[in-house]
């Protein structure tokens, strides 16, 4: 994780949202999300059994366990995402690739 991210998570918020996530994983809606077997991040077909529930905005960063904030993710994408927000993921990818390229 980058050193500049200061995470001060609220343990009560995290516990409550993880409980909501457990309930969401048992729902018909979540089973339908898994049926395609495709990772939200890399787009690879890995099968429903290989997908996990991932919070787009991590719970430790204030994210909630709602249908709009959870996606199916493969284990490697879930592990590489860590506690990064979507904007931080883009910044990290750009840093790895050496910045933005101009398409002029």
C-alpha distances in whole Angstrom, upper triangle without the diagonal:
4,6,9,8,10,11,14,15,19,20,23,22,19,22,24,22,21,25,26,24,26,29,28,27,31,32,34,32,29,31,32,29,28,31,30,28,26,22,21,18,20,23,24,27,26,28,28,27,24,23,21,20,17,17,16,15,13,16,13,13,17,18,21,22,25,26,25,21,21,21,22,19,19,17,15,14,13,11,9,9,7,8,8,12,14,14,11,11,14,13,10,13,15,13,14,17,18,19,22,25,28,30,34
4,6,6,9,11,15,17,20,22,25,23,21,24,27,24,24,28,28,26,29,32,30,30,34,35,37,34,31,34,35,31,31,34,33,30,28,24,23,20,21,25,26,29,28,31,31,31,27,26,24,23,20,19,18,16,15,18,15,14,18,19,23,24,27,28,26,23,23,23,24,22,22,20,18,17,16,14,12,12,10,10,9,12,14,13,10,11,13,11,9,12,14,11,13,16,16,17,20,23,26,29,32
4,6,8,10,14,16,20,21,25,23,22,25,27,25,25,29,30,28,30,33,32,32,36,37,39,37,34,36,37,34,34,37,36,34,31,28,26,23,25,29,30,33,32,34,34,34,30,29,27,26,22,21,20,19,17,19,16,15,19,20,24,26,29,30,28,25,26,26,27,25,25,23,22,20,20,17,16,15,13,12,12,15,17,16,12,14,16,14,12,16,17,14,16,19,19,19,22,26,29,32,34
4,6,10,13,15,19,21,24,23,21,25,27,25,25,29,29,28,31,33,32,32,36,37,39,36,34,37,37,34,34,38,36,34,32,28,26,24,26,29,31,34,33,35,35,35,32,30,27,26,23,21,20,17,17,18,16,14,17,19,23,25,28,29,27,24,25,26,28,25,26,25,23,21,21,19,17,16,14,12,11,13,16,14,11,14,15,13,12,16,16,14,16,19,19,19,21,25,27,30,33
4,6,10,12,16,18,21,19,18,21,23,21,22,25,26,24,27,29,28,29,32,33,35,33,30,33,34,31,31,35,34,32,29,26,24,22,24,27,29,32,31,33,32,32,29,27,24,23,19,18,16,14,13,15,12,10,14,15,19,22,24,26,24,20,22,23,25,23,24,23,21,19,18,17,15,13,12,9,9,10,14,13,10,12,15,13,12,16,17,15,17,20,21,20,22,26,28,31,34
4,6,9,13,15,18,17,16,20,21,20,21,24,25,24,27,29,28,29,32,33,36,34,31,34,35,32,33,36,36,34,32,28,26,24,27,30,32,34,33,35,34,34,31,29,26,24,21,18,18,15,13,14,11,10,13,15,19,22,24,26,25,21,23,24,26,25,26,25,24,22,20,19,18,16,14,11,11,13,16,15,13,16,18,16,16,20,21,19,21,24,24,24,26,29,32,34,37
4,6,10,12,15,13,12,16,18,16,17,21,21,20,23,26,25,26,29,30,33,31,28,31,33,30,30,34,33,32,30,26,25,23,26,29,30,32,31,33,31,31,29,26,23,21,18,16,16,13,11,11,7,7,10,12,16,18,21,24,22,19,20,22,24,23,24,23,22,21,18,17,17,15,12,9,10,12,15,16,13,16,19,18,17,20,22,21,23,26,26,26,27,31,34,36,39
4,7,9,12,11,11,14,16,16,17,20,21,20,23,25,25,26,29,30,33,31,29,32,34,31,32,35,35,34,32,29,27,26,29,31,33,35,34,35,33,33,31,28,25,23,20,17,18,15,12,11,8,8,10,13,16,18,21,24,23,20,21,24,26,25,27,25,25,24,21,20,20,18,15,12,14,15,18,19,17,19,22,21,21,24,26,25,26,29,30,29,31,35,37,39,42
4,6,9,8,7,11,12,12,13,16,17,17,19,21,22,23,26,27,30,28,26,29,31,28,29,32,33,31,30,27,25,24,28,30,32,33,32,32,30,30,28,26,22,20,17,15,16,13,10,8,5,7,8,11,13,15,18,21,21,18,19,21,23,23,25,23,24,22,19,19,20,17,14,11,13,14,18,19,17,19,22,22,22,25,27,26,27,30,31,31,32,36,38,40,43
4,6,5,6,9,10,11,12,14,16,16,19,20,21,22,25,26,29,28,26,29,31,29,29,33,34,33,32,29,27,27,30,32,34,35,33,34,31,31,30,27,23,21,19,16,18,15,12,9,7,9,8,11,12,15,18,21,21,18,19,22,25,25,27,25,26,25,22,22,23,20,17,14,17,17,20,21,20,22,25,25,25,28,30,30,31,34,35,34,35,39,41,43,46
4,5,5,6,9,10,10,12,14,15,17,19,20,21,23,25,28,27,25,28,30,28,29,32,33,32,31,28,27,27,30,32,33,34,33,33,30,29,28,26,22,20,18,16,19,16,13,10,8,11,11,13,13,15,18,22,22,19,19,22,24,24,26,24,26,25,21,21,23,21,18,15,18,19,22,24,23,24,27,27,27,29,32,31,32,35,37,36,37,41,43,45,48
4,5,5,6,9,10,11,12,14,16,17,18,20,22,23,27,26,24,27,29,28,28,32,33,32,32,29,28,28,32,33,35,35,34,33,31,30,29,27,23,20,19,17,20,17,15,11,10,13,11,13,12,14,17,21,21,19,19,23,25,25,27,26,28,27,23,23,25,23,20,17,20,20,24,25,25,26,29,30,29,32,34,34,35,38,39,38,39,43,45,47,50
4,6,5,6,9,10,11,12,14,16,16,18,20,21,25,23,22,25,27,25,26,30,31,30,29,27,25,25,29,30,32,33,31,31,28,28,27,24,21,18,16,14,16,14,12,8,8,10,8,9,9,11,14,17,18,15,16,20,22,23,25,24,26,24,21,22,23,20,18,15,18,17,20,22,22,23,26,27,27,29,31,31,32,35,37,35,36,40,42,43,46
4,6,5,6,9,10,10,12,14,15,16,19,20,24,22,20,23,25,23,24,27,28,27,27,24,23,23,26,28,29,30,28,28,26,25,24,21,18,15,14,12,14,12,10,6,6,9,8,9,9,10,13,17,17,14,15,18,19,20,22,21,23,21,18,18,20,18,15,13,16,16,19,21,20,21,24,25,25,27,30,30,30,33,35,34,35,38,41,42,45
4,6,5,6,9,10,11,13,14,15,17,19,23,22,20,23,25,24,24,28,29,28,28,25,25,25,28,30,31,31,29,29,26,25,24,22,18,16,15,14,17,16,13,9,10,13,12,12,11,11,14,18,19,16,16,19,20,21,23,22,24,23,19,20,23,20,18,16,19,19,22,25,24,24,28,29,28,30,33,33,33,36,38,37,38,42,44,45,49
4,6,5,6,9,10,11,12,14,16,17,21,20,19,22,24,22,23,27,28,28,28,26,24,25,29,30,31,31,30,29,26,25,25,22,19,16,16,14,17,15,13,10,11,14,12,11,9,9,12,16,17,15,15,18,20,22,24,23,26,24,21,22,24,22,20,18,20,20,22,25,25,25,28,30,29,31,34,34,35,37,39,38,39,42,44,45,48
4,5,5,6,9,10,10,12,14,15,19,17,16,19,21,19,20,24,25,24,24,22,21,22,25,26,28,28,26,26,23,23,22,19,16,13,12,10,13,12,10,7,10,12,9,8,6,5,9,12,14,11,11,15,17,18,21,20,23,21,18,19,21,19,17,15,17,17,19,22,22,22,25,26,26,28,31,31,32,34,36,35,36,39,41,42,45
4,5,5,6,9,10,10,13,15,18,17,15,18,20,18,19,22,24,23,23,21,20,21,24,25,26,26,24,24,21,20,20,17,13,11,11,10,14,13,11,8,10,13,12,11,9,7,11,13,15,13,12,14,16,17,19,18,21,19,16,17,20,18,16,15,17,17,20,23,22,22,25,27,26,28,31,31,31,34,36,35,36,39,42,43,46
4,5,5,6,9,10,11,13,17,17,15,17,20,19,19,23,25,24,25,23,22,24,27,27,28,28,26,25,22,21,21,19,15,13,14,13,17,16,14,11,14,16,15,13,11,9,12,14,17,15,14,16,17,19,21,21,24,23,19,21,23,21,19,18,21,21,23,26,26,26,29,31,30,31,34,35,35,37,40,39,40,43,45,46,49
4,5,5,6,9,10,11,14,14,12,15,18,17,18,21,23,22,23,21,20,22,25,26,27,27,25,24,21,21,21,18,15,12,13,12,15,15,14,11,14,16,14,12,9,6,8,11,13,12,11,14,16,18,21,21,24,22,19,21,23,21,20,18,20,20,21,24,25,25,28,30,29,30,33,34,35,37,39,38,38,41,43,44,47
4,5,5,6,9,10,13,12,10,13,15,14,15,18,20,19,19,18,17,19,22,22,23,23,22,21,17,17,18,15,11,8,9,9,13,13,12,10,13,15,14,11,9,5,8,10,12,10,9,11,12,14,17,17,20,19,15,18,20,18,17,16,18,18,19,23,23,22,25,27,27,28,31,32,32,34,36,35,36,39,41,41,45
4,5,5,7,9,13,13,11,13,16,15,15,18,20,19,20,19,19,21,24,24,25,24,22,20,17,16,17,15,12,9,12,12,16,17,15,13,16,18,17,15,12,9,11,13,15,14,12,14,14,16,18,18,21,20,17,19,22,20,19,19,21,21,23,26,26,25,28,30,30,30,34,35,34,36,39,38,39,42,44,44,48
4,5,5,7,11,11,10,12,15,15,15,18,21,20,22,21,20,23,26,25,26,25,24,22,18,18,19,17,14,12,14,14,17,18,17,15,18,20,19,16,13,9,11,12,15,14,12,15,15,18,20,21,24,23,20,22,25,23,22,22,24,23,24,28,28,27,30,32,32,33,36,37,37,38,41,40,41,43,45,46,49
4,5,5,9,8,7,9,12,11,12,15,17,17,18,18,17,20,23,22,23,22,21,19,16,16,17,14,12,9,12,12,15,16,16,14,18,19,18,15,11,8,8,8,12,11,9,11,12,15,18,19,22,20,18,21,23,21,21,20,22,21,22,25,26,25,27,30,30,30,33,35,34,36,39,38,38,40,42,42,45
4,6,8,8,6,7,10,10,10,13,15,15,16,16,16,19,21,20,21,20,18,16,13,13,14,11,9,7,11,12,15,17,16,15,19,20,19,16,14,10,11,10,14,13,10,11,10,13,15,16,20,19,16,19,22,20,20,20,22,21,22,26,26,25,27,30,29,29,33,34,33,35,38,37,38,40,42,42,46
4,7,9,7,8,11,12,12,14,17,17,19,19,19,22,24,23,24,22,20,18,14,14,16,14,12,11,14,16,19,21,20,19,22,24,22,20,17,13,13,13,16,16,13,14,14,16,18,19,23,22,20,22,25,24,24,24,26,25,26,29,30,28,31,34,33,33,36,38,37,39,42,41,41,43,45,45,49
4,5,5,7,9,10,11,13,16,17,18,19,19,22,24,23,24,22,21,18,15,16,18,15,14,12,15,16,19,20,20,19,23,24,23,19,16,13,12,11,14,15,13,14,14,17,19,21,24,23,21,24,26,25,25,25,26,25,25,29,30,29,31,34,33,33,36,38,38,39,42,41,41,43,45,44,48
4,5,5,6,9,10,11,14,15,17,18,18,22,24,22,23,21,20,17,14,15,18,16,15,14,17,18,20,22,23,22,26,27,25,22,19,15,14,12,15,17,14,14,14,18,20,22,25,24,22,25,28,26,27,27,28,27,26,30,31,30,32,35,34,34,37,39,38,39,42,42,41,43,44,44,47
4,6,5,6,9,10,12,14,15,16,16,19,21,20,21,19,19,17,14,16,17,15,14,12,15,16,17,19,20,20,24,25,23,19,17,13,11,9,12,13,11,11,12,16,18,21,24,22,20,24,26,24,25,25,25,24,23,27,28,27,28,32,32,31,34,36,36,36,39,38,38,40,41,40,44
4,5,5,6,9,11,12,13,13,13,17,19,18,18,17,16,14,11,13,14,11,10,9,12,13,15,18,18,18,21,22,21,18,15,12,11,9,12,12,9,9,9,12,15,17,20,19,17,20,22,21,21,22,23,22,21,25,26,24,26,29,29,29,32,34,33,34,37,36,36,38,40,39,43
4,5,5,6,10,10,13,14,15,18,20,18,18,16,15,12,9,11,13,11,11,11,14,16,18,21,21,21,25,26,25,21,19,16,15,12,15,16,13,11,10,13,15,17,21,20,18,22,24,23,24,24,25,25,24,28,29,27,29,32,31,30,34,36,35,35,39,38,38,40,41,41,44
4,5,5,8,10,12,14,14,18,19,17,17,15,15,13,10,13,15,12,13,13,15,17,18,21,22,23,26,27,26,22,20,17,15,12,14,16,13,11,11,14,16,19,22,20,20,23,25,23,25,26,26,25,24,27,29,27,28,32,31,30,33,35,34,35,38,37,37,38,40,39,42
4,6,7,8,9,10,10,14,15,13,14,13,13,11,9,12,13,10,11,10,12,14,15,18,19,20,23,24,23,19,18,15,13,10,12,13,10,8,7,11,13,16,18,17,16,20,21,20,21,22,22,21,20,24,25,23,24,28,27,26,29,32,31,31,34,34,33,35,36,36,39
4,6,5,8,9,10,14,15,13,13,11,10,8,5,8,9,7,9,9,12,15,16,19,20,21,24,25,25,21,19,16,16,13,15,15,12,9,7,9,11,14,16,15,15,18,20,19,21,22,23,22,21,25,26,23,25,28,27,26,30,32,30,31,34,34,34,35,37,37,40
4,5,8,11,13,16,16,14,13,11,11,8,6,9,11,10,12,13,16,18,19,23,23,24,28,28,28,24,23,20,19,16,18,18,15,12,10,13,13,17,19,18,18,22,23,22,24,26,26,26,24,28,29,26,28,31,30,29,32,34,33,33,37,36,36,37,39,38,41
4,5,9,10,14,14,11,10,8,9,7,7,11,11,10,13,14,16,18,19,22,23,25,28,28,28,25,23,21,20,16,17,18,15,12,10,12,12,16,18,17,17,21,22,21,24,25,25,24,23,26,27,24,25,29,28,26,29,32,30,30,34,33,33,34,35,34,38
4,7,10,12,12,9,8,6,6,4,4,8,8,7,10,12,14,17,18,21,22,24,26,27,27,24,23,20,20,17,18,18,15,11,8,9,9,13,15,14,15,18,19,19,21,23,23,23,22,25,26,23,24,28,26,25,28,30,28,28,32,32,32,33,35,34,38
4,6,9,8,6,6,4,6,7,8,11,9,8,11,12,13,16,16,19,20,22,25,25,26,22,22,20,19,17,17,17,14,10,7,8,8,12,13,12,13,16,17,17,19,21,21,21,19,22,23,20,21,24,23,21,24,27,25,25,29,28,28,29,31,30,34
4,6,6,5,6,7,7,9,9,11,9,7,9,10,10,13,13,16,17,19,22,22,23,20,20,18,18,16,16,15,12,8,6,5,5,9,10,8,10,13,13,13,16,18,17,17,15,19,19,16,17,21,20,18,21,23,22,22,26,26,25,27,29,29,33
4,6,6,8,10,11,12,12,14,12,10,10,10,9,11,10,14,15,18,20,20,21,17,18,16,16,14,13,12,10,6,6,6,8,11,12,9,10,13,13,12,15,16,15,15,12,16,17,14,15,18,18,16,19,22,21,21,24,24,23,25,27,27,30
4,6,8,11,12,14,15,16,14,11,12,12,10,12,10,13,14,18,19,19,20,17,19,18,18,16,15,13,12,9,9,7,8,11,10,7,9,12,10,9,13,15,13,13,11,14,14,11,12,15,14,13,16,18,17,17,21,20,20,22,24,24,28
4,6,9,10,13,15,16,13,12,13,14,13,15,14,17,18,21,23,22,24,21,22,21,21,20,18,17,15,12,11,8,8,11,9,7,10,13,11,11,15,17,16,16,14,16,17,13,14,17,15,13,16,18,17,17,20,20,20,22,24,24,28
4,7,9,11,13,15,13,12,14,15,14,16,15,19,20,23,25,25,26,23,23,22,21,19,18,17,15,12,10,9,9,13,12,10,13,16,15,15,18,20,19,19,16,19,19,16,16,20,19,16,19,22,20,20,23,23,23,23,26,25,29
4,6,9,11,13,11,11,14,15,16,18,17,21,22,25,27,27,28,25,25,24,24,21,21,20,17,14,11,10,8,12,11,10,13,15,15,16,19,22,21,21,19,22,22,18,19,22,21,18,21,24,21,21,25,25,25,26,28,27,31
4,6,9,11,9,10,13,15,16,19,19,23,23,26,28,28,29,26,26,24,24,21,21,21,18,14,11,10,9,12,13,13,15,17,18,18,21,24,23,23,21,25,25,21,22,26,24,22,25,27,25,25,29,29,29,29,32,31,34
4,7,8,6,7,11,14,15,19,19,23,22,25,27,28,29,26,26,23,23,21,22,21,18,14,11,9,7,10,11,12,13,15,16,17,20,23,23,23,22,25,25,22,23,26,24,23,26,28,25,26,30,30,30,31,34,33,37
4,6,6,7,11,13,16,19,20,24,23,25,28,29,29,26,25,23,23,20,22,21,17,14,11,11,9,12,14,14,15,17,19,20,22,24,25,25,24,27,28,24,26,29,27,26,29,31,29,29,33,33,33,35,37,36,40
4,5,5,9,11,14,17,19,22,22,23,26,27,27,24,23,20,20,18,19,19,15,12,9,10,9,12,15,15,15,17,19,19,21,23,24,24,23,27,27,24,26,29,28,27,30,32,30,31,34,35,35,36,38,38,41
4,6,8,11,14,18,20,23,22,23,25,27,28,25,24,21,21,20,21,20,17,14,11,11,10,11,14,15,14,17,19,20,21,23,24,25,25,28,28,25,28,31,29,28,31,33,31,32,35,36,36,38,40,40,44
4,7,10,13,16,18,21,20,22,24,25,26,23,23,20,21,20,21,19,16,13,9,8,6,7,10,11,11,13,16,16,18,20,22,23,22,26,25,22,25,27,25,24,28,29,27,28,32,32,33,35,37,37,41
4,7,9,13,14,18,17,18,21,22,23,20,19,17,17,16,17,16,12,9,6,5,5,7,10,10,9,12,14,14,16,18,19,20,19,23,23,20,22,25,23,22,26,27,26,27,30,31,31,33,35,35,39
4,6,10,12,15,14,15,17,19,20,17,16,14,15,14,16,13,10,8,5,5,6,7,10,10,8,11,13,13,13,15,17,17,18,21,21,19,21,24,22,22,26,27,26,27,30,31,31,33,36,36,40
4,7,10,12,11,12,15,16,17,13,13,10,11,11,12,10,6,6,5,6,9,10,13,11,9,12,14,13,13,14,15,15,16,20,20,18,21,23,22,22,26,27,26,28,31,30,31,33,35,36,39
4,6,9,8,10,12,13,14,11,11,9,11,11,11,8,5,5,6,6,9,10,12,9,7,10,12,9,10,10,12,12,12,16,16,14,17,20,19,19,22,23,23,25,27,27,28,30,32,33,37
4,5,5,7,10,10,10,7,8,7,9,10,9,6,4,6,9,9,13,13,15,12,9,12,13,10,10,9,10,9,10,14,14,13,16,18,18,19,22,23,23,25,27,26,27,30,32,33,36
4,6,9,11,10,11,8,9,10,10,10,9,5,6,7,10,10,13,14,15,12,10,13,13,9,10,9,9,7,7,10,11,10,13,15,15,16,19,20,21,22,24,23,23,26,28,29,32
4,7,9,7,7,5,8,9,11,12,10,7,8,10,13,13,16,17,17,14,12,14,14,10,10,8,7,5,7,10,10,11,13,15,15,17,19,20,21,23,25,24,24,27,29,30,33
4,5,5,7,5,8,9,12,14,12,9,9,11,14,13,16,15,16,14,11,12,13,9,8,6,7,7,10,12,12,12,15,16,16,18,21,21,22,24,26,25,26,29,31,33,36
4,5,5,4,6,8,11,14,13,10,10,13,15,16,18,18,19,17,13,15,16,13,11,8,10,10,13,15,15,16,19,20,20,22,24,25,25,28,30,29,29,33,35,36,39
4,6,7,9,11,15,17,17,13,14,16,18,18,20,19,19,18,14,15,16,13,10,7,10,10,14,16,14,16,19,19,19,21,24,24,24,27,29,28,29,33,35,37,40
4,6,9,12,15,17,16,12,14,16,19,18,21,20,20,18,15,16,16,13,11,7,8,8,12,13,12,14,17,17,17,20,22,22,23,25,27,26,27,30,32,34,37
4,7,10,12,15,14,11,13,16,19,19,22,22,23,20,17,19,19,16,14,11,11,10,13,14,15,16,19,19,20,22,24,25,26,28,30,28,29,32,34,36,39
4,7,9,12,10,7,9,13,16,16,20,20,21,18,15,17,18,14,13,10,11,9,12,14,14,15,18,19,20,21,24,25,26,28,29,28,28,31,33,34,37
4,6,9,9,7,8,12,15,17,20,20,22,19,17,19,20,17,16,13,14,13,14,17,18,18,21,22,23,24,27,28,29,31,32,31,31,34,36,37,40
4,7,8,6,7,10,13,15,18,19,21,19,16,18,20,17,16,15,16,15,16,19,20,20,22,24,24,25,28,29,30,32,34,33,33,36,37,38,41
4,5,5,6,10,13,16,19,20,22,20,17,21,22,19,19,17,18,16,16,19,21,20,22,25,25,26,29,30,31,32,34,33,33,35,37,37,40
4,6,6,8,11,14,18,20,22,19,17,21,22,19,20,19,19,17,16,20,21,21,22,25,26,26,28,30,31,32,34,33,32,34,36,36,39
4,6,8,12,14,18,20,22,18,17,20,21,18,19,17,17,14,14,16,19,18,19,22,23,23,25,28,28,29,31,30,29,31,32,33,35
4,7,10,12,16,18,19,16,14,17,18,14,15,14,13,11,11,14,16,15,17,20,20,21,23,25,26,27,29,28,27,30,32,32,35
4,7,9,13,15,16,14,12,15,16,13,14,14,14,13,13,16,17,16,18,21,21,21,24,26,26,27,30,29,29,31,33,33,36
4,6,10,12,14,11,10,14,15,13,14,15,15,13,13,16,17,15,17,21,20,20,23,25,24,25,28,27,27,29,31,31,35
4,7,10,12,10,9,13,14,13,15,16,16,16,15,19,19,17,19,22,21,20,24,26,25,26,29,28,28,30,33,32,36
4,6,8,6,6,10,11,10,12,14,14,15,14,18,18,15,17,20,19,18,21,23,21,23,26,26,26,28,31,31,35
4,6,6,6,9,10,11,13,16,16,17,16,20,19,16,18,21,19,18,22,23,21,22,26,26,27,29,32,32,36
4,6,5,6,9,10,11,14,15,17,17,21,19,16,19,21,19,18,22,23,21,23,26,27,28,30,33,34,37
4,5,5,6,9,10,14,14,17,16,19,18,14,17,19,16,15,19,20,17,19,23,24,25,27,30,31,35
4,5,5,6,9,12,12,13,13,16,14,11,14,16,14,13,17,18,16,18,21,21,22,25,28,28,32
4,6,5,7,10,10,12,13,16,15,12,15,17,15,15,19,19,18,20,23,24,25,27,30,31,35
4,5,6,9,11,13,14,17,15,12,16,17,14,15,19,19,17,20,22,23,25,27,31,32,36
4,6,9,9,12,12,15,12,10,13,14,11,11,15,15,13,16,19,20,21,24,27,28,32
4,6,6,8,9,11,10,7,11,12,10,11,14,15,14,16,19,19,21,23,26,28,31
4,6,9,11,13,11,10,13,14,12,14,17,17,16,19,21,21,23,26,29,31,34
4,7,10,12,9,10,13,14,12,15,17,17,18,20,22,22,23,27,29,31,34
4,7,8,6,6,10,10,9,12,14,14,15,18,19,18,20,23,26,28,31
4,5,5,6,9,10,10,12,14,15,17,18,20,19,19,23,25,26,29
4,5,5,6,9,10,11,13,14,15,17,18,17,17,20,22,23,26
4,5,5,6,9,10,11,12,14,15,17,14,15,18,20,21,24
4,5,5,6,9,10,10,12,14,15,14,15,18,21,23,26
4,5,5,6,9,10,11,12,14,13,14,17,20,22,25
4,5,5,6,9,10,10,12,10,11,14,16,18,21
4,5,5,6,9,10,10,9,10,14,16,19,22
4,5,5,6,9,10,10,12,15,18,20,24
4,5,5,6,9,9,10,13,16,18,21
4,5,5,6,5,7,10,13,15,18
4,5,5,6,9,12,15,18,21
4,6,8,11,13,16,19,22
4,6,8,9,13,15,19
4,7,9,12,15,18
4,7,10,13,15
4,6,9,12
4,6,9
4,6
4
